[in-house]
Amino acid sequence: MSDINIIRKDSRTTDQLRDIKITTNSFGGGEANVLVEFGNTKVLCIATVETKLPKWRERSGLGWVTAEYAMLPRATNDRNRRESVAGKVSGRTSEISRLIGRSLRGIVDFKKLGENMITVDCDVLQADGGTRTASITGGYVALYQAVKYLENGGFLPRGVVADDVLKDQVAAISVGVVDGAPMLDLCY
C-alpha cells in the first residue's frame, strides 16, 4: 500500500486533482461551447447541432452523437504537424475521437433526440496530461448545453426533441501507477 501523502513534482498528493475550471459560452461558435481546464491542460469543446445524419442512420427516427478530437500544433512543448496537412489522421487521434464519442453516446436516448445529430469538437489548446479526460468532461457539458438548446426550441429540428434526452451524466479523470504508487489525475 502506498503512502497517500507522497508529493508529486507539481506538489499534489497522489489523490489530489488539479484545479478544474469549466467556462461555458465564452467562445462565439456552435450551439454550445465550453473551455475546460484541468490544471494547465486546456480544451475547447464546441457542440454543433445538425439535421444531417449519417446515411446509415437516416429515416430511423433516431438521432446521433459523434465527437472529433485534435491538438493544436503547439499544444505541447514541441510543435506537432497538423494532421490535416499530413493528409491522414493518426490512429491515436482516431481512437481518442471514438472514445469521446462512445462516452457521450452512452448517456443519450437517441429516440428522444429525434433525427438530429450533435457533433462535439474537442480541440486541445494546451496539453499537460489528461487531454482525453478533459475532452470527455468538457464534451459532456457542451452536449448538455446543445441538448438544452434543442429542448428549448433554439433550432428548427426535423422532429420534436423530447425532454430527458440525456439519461445520465459523464465525466472522466485519469488513474495510473507511478513508481509503484497509484495516482489520480496524471500529469503530462
C-alpha contacts under 8 A as a table, 3 or more apart, distances in Angstrom:
res1	aa1	res2	aa2	distance
1	M	181	A	7.95
2	S	180	G	7.42
2	S	181	A	5.39
2	S	182	P	7.27
3	D	6	I	5.92
3	D	181	A	7.73
4	I	13	T	6.63
4	I	14	T	5.75
4	I	15	D	6.78
5	N	13	T	5.34
5	N	14	T	6.65
6	I	13	T	5.46
6	I	14	T	6.11
7	I	10	D	7.81
7	I	11	S	5.37
7	I	12	R	5.40
7	I	13	T	4.67
7	I	14	T	6.80
8	R	11	S	5.08
8	R	12	R	5.38
8	R	13	T	6.24
8	R	14	T	7.16
9	K	12	R	7.50
12	R	15	D	7.89
12	R	16	Q	5.74
12	R	17	L	7.59
12	R	18	R	7.79
13	T	16	Q	5.22
14	T	181	A	7.59
14	T	182	P	6.88
14	T	183	M	4.62
14	T	184	L	6.14
15	D	183	M	5.92
15	D	184	L	5.32
16	Q	184	L	6.68
16	Q	185	D	7.54
17	L	20	I	7.90
17	L	184	L	6.56
17	L	185	D	5.59
18	R	38	F	5.92
18	R	39	G	5.03
18	R	185	D	7.02
19	D	37	E	7.75
19	D	38	F	5.99
19	D	39	G	5.21
20	I	36	V	7.41
20	I	37	E	5.54
20	I	38	F	4.70
20	I	39	G	6.30
21	K	36	V	5.83
21	K	37	E	5.02
21	K	38	F	6.73
22	I	34	V	6.74
22	I	35	L	5.83
22	I	36	V	4.54
22	I	37	E	6.35
22	I	138	G	7.29
23	T	26	S	6.49
23	T	34	V	5.62
23	T	35	L	5.14
23	T	36	V	6.42
24	T	32	A	7.80
24	T	33	N	5.97
24	T	34	V	4.51
24	T	35	L	6.48
24	T	142	A	7.99
25	N	28	G	7.02
25	N	32	A	6.46
25	N	33	N	5.14
25	N	34	V	6.03
26	S	33	N	7.06
26	S	34	V	6.98
26	S	35	L	7.31
27	F	33	N	6.34
27	F	34	V	7.64
28	G	33	N	7.72
29	G	32	A	7.26
29	G	33	N	6.68
29	G	46	I	6.88
30	G	33	N	6.40
30	G	46	I	5.81
30	G	47	A	5.64
30	G	48	T	5.07
30	G	49	V	7.84
31	E	46	I	7.61
31	E	47	A	5.91
31	E	48	T	5.51
31	E	49	V	6.64
31	E	145	Q	7.75
31	E	146	A	5.74
31	E	149	Y	7.11
32	A	46	I	5.80
32	A	47	A	5.13
32	A	48	T	7.10
32	A	142	A	5.38
32	A	143	L	7.46
32	A	145	Q	5.59
32	A	146	A	5.35
33	N	44	L	7.25
33	N	45	C	5.61
33	N	46	I	4.27
33	N	47	A	6.17
33	N	142	A	5.51
33	N	145	Q	7.99
34	V	44	L	5.82
34	V	45	C	5.11
34	V	46	I	6.38
34	V	138	G	6.16
34	V	139	G	7.78
34	V	141	V	6.98
34	V	142	A	5.83
35	L	42	K	6.94
35	L	43	V	5.80
35	L	44	L	4.56
35	L	45	C	6.29
35	L	138	G	7.01
36	V	42	K	5.79
36	V	43	V	5.36
36	V	44	L	6.44
36	V	45	C	7.64
36	V	134	A	6.48
36	V	135	S	7.75
36	V	137	T	7.78
36	V	138	G	5.44
37	E	40	N	6.65
37	E	41	T	5.48
37	E	42	K	4.52
37	E	43	V	6.53
37	E	134	A	7.10
38	F	41	T	5.09
38	F	42	K	6.61
38	F	130	G	7.37
38	F	134	A	6.48
39	G	42	K	7.82
39	G	128	D	7.74
40	N	126	Q	6.90
40	N	127	A	6.99
40	N	128	D	5.66
41	T	124	V	7.80
41	T	125	L	7.67
41	T	126	Q	5.19
41	T	127	A	4.65
41	T	128	D	4.81
41	T	129	G	6.49
41	T	130	G	7.08
41	T	131	T	6.65
41	T	134	A	7.75
42	K	124	V	6.12
42	K	125	L	5.45
42	K	126	Q	4.99
42	K	127	A	6.59
42	K	131	T	7.83
42	K	134	A	7.81
43	V	122	C	6.39
43	V	123	D	5.55
43	V	124	V	4.39
43	V	125	L	5.55
43	V	126	Q	7.01
43	V	131	T	7.21
43	V	134	A	6.74
43	V	135	S	6.41
43	V	138	G	7.53
44	L	121	D	7.89
44	L	122	C	5.72
44	L	123	D	5.23
44	L	124	V	6.43
44	L	125	L	6.97
44	L	138	G	7.68
45	C	120	V	6.45
45	C	121	D	5.46
45	C	122	C	4.43
45	C	123	D	6.43
45	C	135	S	7.03
45	C	138	G	5.97
45	C	139	G	5.64
45	C	142	A	6.39
46	I	120	V	5.56
46	I	121	D	5.21
46	I	122	C	6.68
46	I	139	G	7.62
46	I	142	A	6.24
47	A	118	I	6.39
47	A	119	T	5.54
47	A	120	V	4.35
47	A	121	D	6.38
47	A	139	G	7.80
47	A	142	A	5.60
47	A	143	L	6.12
47	A	146	A	6.26
48	T	118	I	5.49
48	T	119	T	5.22
48	T	120	V	6.47
48	T	146	A	7.36
49	V	116	N	6.93
49	V	117	M	5.76
49	V	118	I	4.61
49	V	119	T	6.66
49	V	146	A	7.06
50	E	53	L	7.64
50	E	116	N	5.76
50	E	117	M	5.19
50	E	118	I	6.40
50	E	157	P	7.82
51	T	115	E	6.36
51	T	116	N	4.53
51	T	117	M	5.97
51	T	157	P	6.24
51	T	158	R	6.17
52	K	116	N	6.81
52	K	117	M	6.57
53	L	57	R	6.08
53	L	58	E	5.88
53	L	63	G	7.40
53	L	64	W	7.06
53	L	115	E	7.17
53	L	116	N	6.74
53	L	117	M	5.89
54	P	57	R	5.37
54	P	58	E	6.53
55	K	58	E	5.36
57	R	60	S	5.80
57	R	62	L	7.08
57	R	63	G	7.59
57	R	64	W	7.79
58	E	61	G	7.66
58	E	115	E	7.54
59	R	62	L	7.80
59	R	115	E	7.60
60	S	115	E	7.59
61	G	111	K	6.33
61	G	114	G	5.84
61	G	115	E	5.55
62	L	110	F	4.98
62	L	111	K	4.69
62	L	112	K	7.61
62	L	113	L	6.77
62	L	114	G	5.21
62	L	115	E	5.15
62	L	116	N	7.63
63	G	110	F	4.79
63	G	111	K	6.50
63	G	112	K	7.91
63	G	113	L	5.30
63	G	114	G	5.06
63	G	115	E	4.41
63	G	116	N	4.78
63	G	117	M	5.55
64	W	105	R	7.78
64	W	110	F	6.42
64	W	113	L	7.86
64	W	115	E	7.63
64	W	116	N	6.55
64	W	117	M	4.70
64	W	118	I	6.47
65	V	101	G	6.79
65	V	104	L	7.25
65	V	105	R	5.94
65	V	117	M	5.64
65	V	118	I	4.86
65	V	119	T	5.85
65	V	120	V	7.72
66	T	98	R	8.00
66	T	101	G	4.87
66	T	102	R	7.89
66	T	104	L	7.90
66	T	105	R	7.54
66	T	117	M	7.79
66	T	118	I	6.50
66	T	119	T	4.93
66	T	120	V	6.31
67	A	97	S	5.60
67	A	98	R	7.02
67	A	100	I	6.12
67	A	101	G	4.74
67	A	119	T	5.44
67	A	120	V	4.59
67	A	121	D	5.68
67	A	122	C	7.34
68	E	97	S	4.85
68	E	98	R	7.83
68	E	100	I	7.90
68	E	101	G	7.76
68	E	119	T	7.53
68	E	120	V	6.37
68	E	121	D	4.82
68	E	122	C	6.03
69	Y	93	T	6.41
69	Y	94	S	7.73
69	Y	96	I	6.64
69	Y	97	S	5.04
69	Y	121	D	6.07
69	Y	122	C	4.75
69	Y	123	D	5.86
69	Y	124	V	7.75
69	Y	135	S	7.97
70	A	93	T	6.68
70	A	122	C	6.46
70	A	123	D	4.99
70	A	124	V	6.20
71	M	75	A	6.20
71	M	82	R	7.98
71	M	123	D	5.66
71	M	124	V	4.58
71	M	125	L	6.66
72	L	75	A	5.20
72	L	80	N	7.78
72	L	82	R	7.22
72	L	123	D	6.98
72	L	124	V	6.03
72	L	125	L	5.78
72	L	126	Q	7.75
73	P	76	T	7.46
73	P	79	R	5.04
73	P	80	N	4.63
73	P	81	R	5.80
73	P	82	R	6.00
74	R	77	N	6.62
74	R	78	D	6.46
74	R	79	R	4.70
74	R	80	N	6.58
74	R	125	L	7.83
74	R	126	Q	7.45
75	A	79	R	7.50
75	A	124	V	6.45
75	A	125	L	5.24
75	A	126	Q	4.09
75	A	127	A	5.24
76	T	79	R	6.63
76	T	80	N	7.80
76	T	126	Q	6.38
76	T	127	A	5.47
76	T	128	D	7.44
81	R	85	V	7.35
81	R	86	A	7.23
82	R	85	V	5.41
82	R	86	A	6.53
83	E	86	A	4.92
83	E	87	G	6.27
83	E	88	K	5.88
83	E	89	V	5.37
83	E	90	S	7.20
84	S	87	G	5.14
84	S	88	K	6.39
84	S	89	V	6.89
85	V	88	K	7.89
86	A	89	V	7.89
89	V	93	T	6.44
89	V	94	S	6.64
90	S	93	T	5.30
90	S	94	S	6.28
91	G	94	S	5.07
91	G	95	E	6.05
92	R	95	E	5.24
92	R	96	I	6.19
93	T	96	I	5.17
93	T	97	S	6.15
94	S	97	S	5.12
94	S	98	R	6.23
95	E	98	R	5.00
95	E	99	L	6.07
96	I	99	L	4.97
96	I	100	I	6.21
96	I	132	R	6.65
97	S	100	I	5.30
97	S	101	G	6.15
98	R	101	G	5.03
98	R	102	R	5.99
99	L	102	R	5.22
99	L	103	S	6.09
100	I	103	S	5.12
100	I	104	L	6.29
100	I	132	R	7.43
100	I	135	S	7.02
100	I	136	I	5.43
100	I	139	G	7.65
101	G	104	L	5.24
101	G	105	R	6.00
102	R	105	R	5.08
102	R	106	G	6.12
103	S	106	G	5.52
103	S	107	I	7.61
103	S	136	I	7.01
103	S	170	V	7.35
104	L	107	I	5.96
104	L	108	V	7.08
104	L	136	I	7.44
104	L	139	G	7.57
104	L	140	Y	6.44
104	L	143	L	7.91
104	L	170	V	7.27
105	R	108	V	5.28
107	I	166	L	5.60
107	I	167	K	5.08
107	I	168	D	5.28
107	I	169	Q	6.76
107	I	170	V	7.61
108	V	113	L	7.80
108	V	165	V	5.84
108	V	166	L	4.73
108	V	167	K	5.88
108	V	168	D	7.83
109	D	112	K	5.52
109	D	113	L	6.42
109	D	164	D	7.86
109	D	165	V	5.14
109	D	166	L	6.14
109	D	167	K	6.53
110	F	113	L	4.90
110	F	114	G	6.50
110	F	165	V	7.25
111	K	114	G	5.41
112	K	161	V	5.83
112	K	162	A	4.99
112	K	163	D	7.22
112	K	164	D	7.42
112	K	165	V	5.33
113	L	116	N	6.33
113	L	160	V	7.98
113	L	161	V	5.27
113	L	162	A	6.63
113	L	165	V	5.73
114	G	158	R	7.41
114	G	159	G	5.65
114	G	160	V	6.42
114	G	161	V	5.69
114	G	162	A	7.89
115	E	157	P	7.67
115	E	158	R	6.15
115	E	159	G	6.41
116	N	157	P	6.58
116	N	158	R	6.90
116	N	159	G	7.94
118	I	143	L	7.45
118	I	146	A	7.60
120	V	139	G	6.23
120	V	142	A	7.27
120	V	143	L	6.98
121	D	139	G	7.81
122	C	135	S	5.87
122	C	139	G	6.96
124	V	127	A	6.54
124	V	131	T	6.93
127	A	130	G	7.68
127	A	131	T	6.35
127	A	188	Y	7.45
128	D	131	T	7.56
128	D	187	C	6.06
128	D	188	Y	4.65
129	G	186	L	6.28
129	G	187	C	4.68
129	G	188	Y	3.78
130	G	133	T	5.26
130	G	134	A	5.97
130	G	173	I	7.27
130	G	174	S	6.36
130	G	185	D	6.93
130	G	186	L	6.69
130	G	187	C	7.06
130	G	188	Y	7.36
131	T	134	A	5.09
131	T	135	S	5.95
132	R	135	S	5.07
132	R	136	I	6.28
133	T	136	I	5.12
133	T	137	T	6.17
133	T	171	A	7.34
133	T	172	A	4.74
133	T	173	I	5.29
133	T	174	S	6.54
134	A	137	T	5.15
134	A	138	G	5.90
134	A	172	A	7.05
134	A	173	I	7.59
135	S	138	G	5.18
135	S	139	G	5.47
136	I	139	G	4.92
136	I	140	Y	6.08
136	I	170	V	7.51
136	I	171	A	6.10
136	I	172	A	6.22
137	T	140	Y	5.29
137	T	141	V	6.65
137	T	170	V	6.67
137	T	171	A	4.37
137	T	172	A	5.85
138	G	141	V	5.15
138	G	142	A	6.25
139	G	142	A	5.10
139	G	143	L	6.00
140	Y	143	L	4.95
140	Y	144	Y	6.01
140	Y	169	Q	7.32
140	Y	170	V	6.29
140	Y	171	A	7.12
141	V	144	Y	5.04
141	V	145	Q	6.25
142	A	145	Q	5.12
142	A	146	A	6.17
143	L	146	A	5.06
143	L	147	V	6.12
144	Y	147	V	5.20
144	Y	148	K	6.24
144	Y	166	L	7.51
145	Q	148	K	5.10
145	Q	149	Y	6.09
146	A	149	Y	4.91
146	A	150	L	6.32
147	V	150	L	5.06
147	V	151	E	6.10
147	V	165	V	7.10
147	V	166	L	7.88
148	K	151	E	4.91
148	K	152	N	6.03
149	Y	152	N	5.31
149	Y	153	G	6.54
149	Y	154	G	5.21
149	Y	155	F	7.22
150	L	153	G	5.19
150	L	154	G	5.50
150	L	155	F	5.80
150	L	157	P	7.61
150	L	161	V	6.56
151	E	154	G	7.51
151	E	161	V	5.77
151	E	162	A	6.59
151	E	163	D	6.30
153	G	156	L	6.91
157	P	160	V	6.80
157	P	161	V	7.57
161	V	165	V	7.78
162	A	165	V	6.44
164	D	167	K	6.46
166	L	169	Q	7.48
173	I	184	L	7.16
173	I	185	D	5.75
174	S	184	L	5.93
174	S	185	D	4.74
174	S	186	L	6.01
175	V	182	P	7.25
175	V	183	M	5.70
175	V	184	L	4.61
175	V	185	D	5.94
175	V	186	L	6.60
176	G	182	P	5.63
176	G	183	M	5.37
176	G	184	L	6.66
176	G	186	L	6.94
177	V	180	G	5.68
177	V	181	A	5.18
177	V	182	P	4.22
177	V	183	M	5.85
178	V	181	A	5.24
178	V	182	P	6.42
178	V	183	M	6.98
183	M	186	L	6.75
